Amino acid sequence: MSQSISREAISVLEAIVMLIRGVGLALIVLGGTASLISAIGFYRFKNFYLRLHALTVGTIWGCVYPLIGAALFTITFEELGAYRWFVAGASFITALIVLMLAPAGSHAIARGVHKSKTARVQPCLADLLDKDLCG
């Protein structure tokens, strides 16, 4: 009886490991797809602010998701030994840093371009920061 329970427990653990690996690989593929879509959006959009938005979305989806996916995959990769926890931890921390800094950097770039009046938006519906840019 105890052998059958241990075999069932092992098969459940193997299923969980395979599920975590599958989620990790899916996140990596999703990140690659998002990077491709971001590149297409950067090429197709004509406005500076829309292009900046496409690049920021590409940074978040195309960088953070693959990092989390790689971390999940390395947690289940036993060939790395104890180093898998270092790789997974570094991936999670890097994803967190990118998740915090990418939107802030994008906002700083957009704000600087708007204050320097470098990029004009046509057609401009409303600009609450500077009425002269929309006139």
N, C-alpha and C positions, 0 to 999 in steps of 0.2 A: 504494500500500500504506500509506503513512504517513497519507494522508487518512482511510482507513477506520479506522485505529487511533485517530486523534484523534477521529473521530466516535463511536467506541465508548466512548472515555474520557469524552467529554462526556456521552453518554447515561448512563453509570454515575454520574457526578457529579450529574447531574440527578436520578437515582433516589435517590441518598443524600440530597440536599437535600429531596426530597419525603418521604422516610422520616422525616427529622428533624422536618420540619414536621408530619407526621401524628402523631408521638409527642408533640410539643408540644401540639397541639390536643387529643389524647386526654387528656393530663394536665390540661389546663384543664377539660375536660368532667368528668373524674373528680373534680376538686376541687369543682366546682359541685354535682355529685351528692352528694358526701360532706357538703357544707355543708347540703344539704337533709335528708339522713338525720340529721345531727346535730341539726338544729332539731326534727325529728320526735321524736327520742329525748329531747331536753330537755323537750318537751311531754308525752310519754307516761310517762316515768319519774317515780316518786313520791318517791324518796329523794334527798336532797341529794348524796350521794356518787356515785350513779349518774348524776345530772344533770351533775355536774362531770366525770365520765368522758366523757359524751357530748359535752360542750363541748370537752374537751381533744382528743378524737379528731377532732372537727370542725375544731379549730384546726390540727392537724397535717395532716390529709388535705385540708382545705378551704383551706389557706393555702400550705403548703409545695409541694404538687404543682402548683397553678396557677402559682406563682412559677417553679418549675423548667420548666414547660411554656412559660411566656412567654419565659424565657431561651432555650430551645431554638428557639422560633419566631423570636425576634428575631435569632438568629445567622444564620438563613437569609434574613432579610429585607434584601435588598441596597439597598433604597431609603433606608435609614437611613444608609448610608455607614459611616464609622468609628464613629459613635455607637452602632451596634448592639452593639459590644463593651462599651461603657460600660453600656448598658441590661442586657445579659445578665449582666455582672459584678455589677451592683447587685442584680439579681434573685437570683443565686446566693448572694450574701453575706446578703441579707435572709432567704432561705429557711434558711440555716445558722443565723442568729441566732434565728429563730423556732423552729427545730427544737431548739435548746439551751434556750431560755428558757421555752417554753410548758409543758413537763413540770415544770420547777422551780417555776414560778409556780403551777401547779395543785397540786403537792404542798404548797407553802407555805400555800395557801388551805385545803386539806383539813386540814393539821396545826393551823392556827390555829383552825378551827371545832371540831376534835376537842378541843383543849386548853381552849377556852372552854365546851365542853359545850353548844353552841348547837343542833346537829342530833343528834337521836336516831334510831337505826336500829331499826325494828320489822319483823320479829322479829330479835333480835340473837342470833347463834349463839355468838360468842366475840369478846371485845375484850381483847387482850393488853396494851394500853397502859393501860387504866383499867377495872378489874373492876366499878366502881360503875355505869358506863354501861350495862352489859349485864344488870344485876340487876334 
